[in-house]
Amino acid sequence: MTGSSERWFLLVSHSRTGSTAELAGAAEDGARQASTLLVRHLAAEEAGPDDVLRAAAILLAAPARFGGIAGLMKDFLERIYYPCLERTPGLPTALVVKGDTDVDGAVRDVERILTGLRWRLVLPPLRVVGPLTDEVRQAAFELGGSLAAGVEMGAF
């Protein structure tokens, strides 16, 4: 964490095959175009409590694996849980989950953790099943832009 007190739009992502990275990149582009917030995009294994404590909003992007959220995203959430629990209630949050066949279990996993953290899922999760299309790339772009603009305007 730097010495600055500026808060940012935090995007935390994990991708093994590149599909989720592409969606996270689209969400990042949307956030950058829709607001003047500083956008910080970190890999799940690099992000930590200090990053979350500086966030005005957070967008999580991860693949579904074996019916649940990918391990590195779960690891991130486990590492930040207690250090952030009492200090980030109400944090505006959005979620992108990509899977080959089913993402419902992964979305449920994250929603349970967010409930415990008392973060606010302010937009419906973007659930992407199967190959990427221009339509889902656009949806990721719009999700990032909507979250960033909403935070900047004070809507969330």
N, C-alpha and C positions, 0 to 999 in steps of 0.2 A: 504494500500500500504506500502510496506517495504521501507527502506531507500536505497536499491540498485537501480542502474540505469540500471540494466540488463533488456532487453526486452524479451518478451516471446511469445509463441504461445498460444493464448487464445481460449479456447473452451467454449462456453456458451450454456447450454442446458436446456430443460424442458421436462419432461415426466410424465404423470399421470399413464399410464398403464404399463410402462416398455419397450415398444418396441423402443421408441425414445432413451431411456437411453442405450439400447443395441447397437443401431447404433452409438450413441455418444461415447460409450466405444470402439467400433471398430475403429472409426476415431481417437480417442486418442491413441490407440495402434499403429496405422499406423504412426501418427505423431512422436511418441516416437522412433519407429524403423527406420524412414527415415531420422532423423536429430538429431543434438545435441542441438537443441533449448530447453529451459526449457518449458515444457508444463504445462499449468495451466488450469484445468477444473473446472468451477464454474456453479452452478445452476443459472438460469436466475434471481431468486429473490435475490441472493447473490451478483451477479456481479454489478459493478457500473462504473462510469466514470473513476476513478483512474485505474481500471483494464484495461480498453480499451486504455487509454492514454499510458500505458506501453506495449501494444501489438504490435508485429511486424507483426502479422496476426491474423485474427479471424475466427473461424468456428462456425456458428450458427446451432443448431439442435433443432427442435421443431415439435410438431404435428400440423396437420391441424384440426381446430375445426369449425364446422358450416360454412364451406366455406371460412374461413380465418385462419390467423396464431393464435395459442393459445394465450390467454390473457396474461399469464405471460411473454412470449417472447415479445409481443407487449409492455408490461409494461417496460421491460428492455430497449427496444429501445427508448421508450419515456423518460425514466429517463436519458439516456446518450446522447440524441440527442443534446441539446443545449450546454452542457458542452464540447462535443467532436466535434461539428460541424466545427469550424474553426481550430481545432488542429489535425484532423485525415484524411484530404483529401487523397485519394489514398490508404487507408488501404486495403491490400489484404484480400479478404473475400471469404468464401465458405459457402454453405448452404445445410443442410439436412432437408427435410420435410417428415414426415410420416403421412399417413392418411389411413382410412379404404376404402374410395371410390374415393376421388378426392383431389388433393393437389394443383391444379392450382391457386385457389384463394389465398391460403396461400403464394405460391411462389410470386405471383404478389404483395401481401401486403408487403413482405419483400423487393422485388426489388424496389418498390416505395420509401421506407424509405432509402434504400442504395443509391439510386439516389440522394435524398436530402442531405444525409451525404457526398456524393461524394466518397464513398468507392468503390473499384473495385472488382466486382464479377469476380475473375480470373479463375474460373473453373465452368462448368455447374452445376446447382443445382442437387443434388441427390434427385429424386422424388420417394418415396416408397409408393406404394398403395397396401393394403392388407397385408397378413401375411408375416412375415420375412422369408427369405430364406438364404441359405448359399451364394448365388450369391449377394444379397443386402448387407449382412454383409461384404463380400469381397469388394464390391464397396465403402462402408463407410470407410473401412480400407484404401483403395487406395486413396480416396479423402483426408483423413487426412494426409496421407503420402505425397501425391503430393503437397498439400498446404505447408506443413512444409519444404519439400525438396526444393521446388521452392523459398520459401522465403530465406532459408539458402544459396542457390546458387546465389541469386540476380536476379532470373528470374521474380519475381513479385515485 
